Amino acid sequence: MTRKTRGVLIALGVLAGSIAIEVGLRVTKRPEACVQVENLGPEPIEGLVASSGADRAESPRIEPGGRVRLFLPGRGPQTLQLSFRQRGNGMTGYQMPGFDPALMARDGSMLVLQIKPNTVTRFQDEAEPSTPIGRSLHDLWQRFWAALEAGI
């Protein structure tokens, strides 16, 4: 076997091993859903905690008009629990039974919760990919389409 052939085989082996590891990690990783919390009130939201099953995500502060994206993993329907503090808001929490992170990740959607004084509005919207590679590919695809439309 020549030196060049050996180098090509080693490179192919490393590539195949990397792909196998990535596929294995994706299979064992639990799917994540994005929960976007928007503050539509006049005061900041403090101590926001979102939990689903044994998993939880936190945000210390959301300014008025601001938003934060939290990622919660899980499989199957669970109860999403939200707790927070906001001056002038009688609500300190919100519960949503039937929250299914795996289904939302598969559908490519995210849950949007808009917090106003004494009211929480919820709806689903299109989600961005939750992995860094997925976000990079998504951004590249968006730039490609923008360049294509600008050239037409």
C-alpha positions in Angstrom: 0.0 0.0 0.0 1.4 3.4 -1.0 1.8 6.3 1.4 -0.9 8.3 -0.5 -3.4 5.4 -0.3 -2.8 4.9 3.4 -3.4 8.7 4.0 -6.6 8.6 2.1 -7.8 5.5 4.0 -6.9 7.1 7.3 -8.8 10.3 6.4 -11.9 8.3 5.3 -11.7 6.3 8.6 -11.6 9.5 10.7 -14.5 11.0 8.7 -16.6 7.8 9.1 -15.8 7.6 12.8 -16.8 11.3 13.3 -20.1 10.7 11.5 -20.8 7.6 13.6 -20.1 9.5 16.8 -22.4 12.4 15.7 -25.2 10.0 14.8 -24.9 8.2 18.1 -25.0 11.4 20.1 -28.1 12.6 18.2 -29.9 9.4 18.8 -29.2 9.4 22.6 -29.8 13.2 23.1 -33.3 14.1 24.3 -35.1 16.5 21.9 -35.3 20.2 23.0 -38.1 22.6 22.6 -37.7 26.4 22.6 -39.9 28.5 25.0 -39.8 32.2 24.2 -41.0 34.4 27.1 -41.8 38.0 26.2 -42.3 40.8 28.7 -45.1 43.1 27.5 -45.6 44.7 30.9 -44.3 48.0 32.1 -42.0 46.5 34.8 -39.1 44.0 34.5 -39.7 40.3 35.1 -37.3 38.8 37.7 -36.5 35.3 38.7 -38.1 33.5 35.8 -37.9 29.8 36.1 -39.4 27.4 33.5 -39.6 23.7 34.4 -40.8 20.6 32.7 -40.5 17.3 34.5 -37.0 17.3 36.2 -35.6 19.8 33.8 -35.5 23.6 34.3 -34.2 26.7 32.7 -33.8 30.1 34.3 -33.5 33.8 33.3 -32.6 36.3 36.1 -34.3 39.4 34.4 -36.3 40.4 31.4 -36.6 44.1 30.7 -40.0 45.6 29.6 -40.4 44.9 25.9 -37.6 42.2 26.1 -37.7 38.5 25.5 -35.7 35.4 26.4 -35.5 32.0 24.8 -35.2 29.0 27.0 -34.6 25.4 25.8 -36.2 22.5 27.7 -35.5 18.9 26.8 -38.0 16.1 27.2 -40.0 13.3 25.7 -43.7 12.9 25.9 -46.4 15.3 27.3 -45.5 17.0 30.6 -46.6 20.0 32.5 -44.7 23.2 31.8 -44.5 25.4 35.0 -43.4 29.0 34.9 -42.7 31.1 38.0 -41.6 34.7 38.1 -41.9 38.0 39.9 -43.1 41.3 38.4 -44.1 44.4 40.3 -47.7 45.3 39.6 -48.6 41.8 38.4 -50.8 39.6 40.6 -49.6 36.5 38.7 -46.5 34.7 40.0 -46.7 31.7 37.8 -48.4 29.8 35.0 -49.0 26.1 34.2 -49.5 24.5 30.9 -50.3 20.7 30.9 -49.6 18.8 27.7 -46.3 20.5 26.9 -44.5 18.1 24.6 -40.9 19.1 23.8 -40.3 16.2 21.4 -43.4 17.0 19.3 -42.5 20.7 19.2 -38.9 19.9 18.1 -40.1 17.5 15.5 -42.6 20.1 14.1 -40.0 22.9 14.2 -42.1 25.1 16.4 -41.6 27.0 19.6 -43.9 28.1 22.4 -44.3 31.8 22.8 -45.6 33.1 26.1 -46.4 36.8 26.3 -46.6 38.1 29.9 -48.8 41.2 30.6 -50.1 42.3 33.9 -52.4 39.5 35.2 -52.4 37.8 31.8 -50.3 35.2 29.9 -51.0 34.7 26.2 -49.6 31.7 24.5 -49.2 30.6 20.9 -46.8 28.6 18.7 -44.4 30.1 16.2 -41.7 28.8 13.8 -38.6 27.9 15.7 -34.9 28.3 14.8 -32.8 25.1 15.0 -31.7 24.4 18.6 -28.1 23.2 17.8 -25.2 25.5 16.8 -24.7 23.6 13.6 -28.4 23.7 12.8 -28.5 27.5 13.4 -25.4 28.0 11.2 -27.0 26.0 8.4 -30.3 27.9 8.9 -28.5 31.2 8.7 -26.5 30.2 5.6 -29.8 29.0 3.9 -31.5 32.3 4.7 -28.5 34.3 3.3 -28.6 32.2 0.1 -32.3 32.9 -0.4 -31.8 36.6 0.3 -29.0 36.8 -2.2 -31.0 34.9 -4.8 -34.0 37.1 -4.3 -31.9 40.3 -4.5 -30.4 39.1 -7.8 -33.7 38.3 -9.4 
